[in-house]
Amino acid sequence: MPEPENTTHEFATVTDIEPLALLPGLRVRPVSGERITLAVFELDPGIGMPEHVHPNEQVGLVVRGEFTFTIGGETRLRNTGDMWAIPSGVPHTVERAGAAGCTVVECFSPPRDDWADKPRTQPSADQWPPR
């Protein structure tokens, strides 16, 4: 059996990760491996994210609440249990989180190296996981 390329590992708890402060009202708690980033996004009620594009493929799941999402010009309401996949280079926008906000879990490949220099805030409990 071949040796693994990366022999380091990490255990993490969502509430112990220092959130990235990407935008006011939006917090993201990422954990990255050699080839992928897993991130928990917390969006306050009514928060959106401007259209953006990145080289990372992105796959996600709503675990709490709802939000309106536009991917490649198609807009859909995404509720708890809804999923999506965004190929590399496709523009996408979070139009607005629902009245209770929402929590989204997303994977990115390759890892989100562009987040390395983003400021972080103090770890804290958020809306998910339930306390």
Secondary structure, DSSP 8 states (H G I E B T S, - for coil): ----S--------GGGS--EEEETTEEEEEEE-SS-EEEEEEE-TT--EEEE--SSEEEEEEEEEEEEEEETTEEEEEETT-EEEE-TT--EEEEEEEEEEEEEEEEEES--GGGTTS-B------SSS--
